[in-house]
Amino acid sequence: MTGYADYNFPAFNEAAKVLRGCGHEVVNPAENFGGRRDLPWEEYLKHDVKLLVDCEGLVALPGWNASRGAVLEYNLAESLRIKTFHYGAFKAAIDHPLLDIARERLSLWEDSE
């Protein structure tokens, strides 16, 4: 988040909204500490790592590999065998036109029961 405009909060919040809309429980770093941005970097990382170890997955936002904290979190997740996902690929999959067709057909099938 360091080095990004507005600490990349808009991207974190947009991803959290999309993931929650798909039924996922989300830990959004932009929501931690009530949105405060004035604490030492290490405090944020310590808190995030504590939360990460209890997560089932980590979703990496575009540009994650340019963030010192995100790289640490990603490497920790992989070391702990926590599933890692790339948000860009996830978003492309849920926005794919074939998914809309599948949803429509499922809806028609459910209506016919």
N, C-alpha and C positions, 0 to 999 in steps of 0.2 A: 504494500500500500504506500510505503514511503517512496517519494519521487513521482507519484502519480497525482494528477490534478484532483483535488478534493479527496485525496487518499484512496481514490478508486471506489469510493462509496457508491456512486451511481451504478457501476458495473456489479458490485457485490449485491446491491439491493435488487437489481433487475434479475440477476441469476437466482436469488433467493425466492423471488416472486414466482418465477417460472417453475422452479423445482417444487415449491410448495403446491403450486397449481397441478402438478403431476402426482401429488400425494406424498411427497417426501418430507421427512422431518429435517429441518435445516438449522445448522449452527452457522450464523452469519457473523463474521468478525466485525463488520461495520455496525452491528447492533450491540456488541460488547461494550461494557463501560458506559452505557448510555450514550454512545456516539462520541465520547470524549476523544480528543486528538492531542492532548497536551502531556501525556504520560511518557516516561522513557520507553524506547523501543523494546527493551528487554522485558518490561512488564507485559506488554501486549503479547510477545512471543511466549512467555511462560504460561500465560492464561490460555492462549490458543493451543499450545501443546497439551495442556491438561485436558482440554475439551476434545482434541483430536484423538487421543488414545481410546476414547469411548465411542468413536464414530464408526459406522460401517463402511463409509466411503469418503473420499475427498474429491471435490470437483475443482479442477484447476481452471482459472479464468485465462483468457488470452493474455499473453505477456507474462505469465507467472514465472517463467524462467529468468526474467530480468529482475525479480524481486528476491533479495537475500532471505527474507523470512519465508516466502512461499517455497523457495528451493529447499530450505531446511524442513519445512512441513511436508513437502512432497516426498523427500527422501525418507523421512521418518515413517510416513504412511506406507511406503513401499517396503521398508525394512520390517514393519510390523504386519505386513501382508494385509493392510487395509486397502480395499479396492480404490483405484485412482481412475478418474474420468476427466476428460477434457470438455469443458463447457461448450466450446464451438461445435464439436462433433455431436454432443447431446442435443444442442439446440437445433442443429441441422436435421437430426433424425426426427425430432418431434414436430418440426415444421415441414417435413417432407409431404408432398401431395398424396402419396400412397397411404400415409397414416390417416389422412382425412377420409379417404375411400374406405379404409378398414373400419373407421369409427362409424361411418354412415351405414355400412353393411351390418355391423354389429347391432346398431340401433334398429335397423329393419328386422333383424333376426329376433331381437328381444321383444319388439312390438308384436310379432306374429305368435308369440307364445301364449 
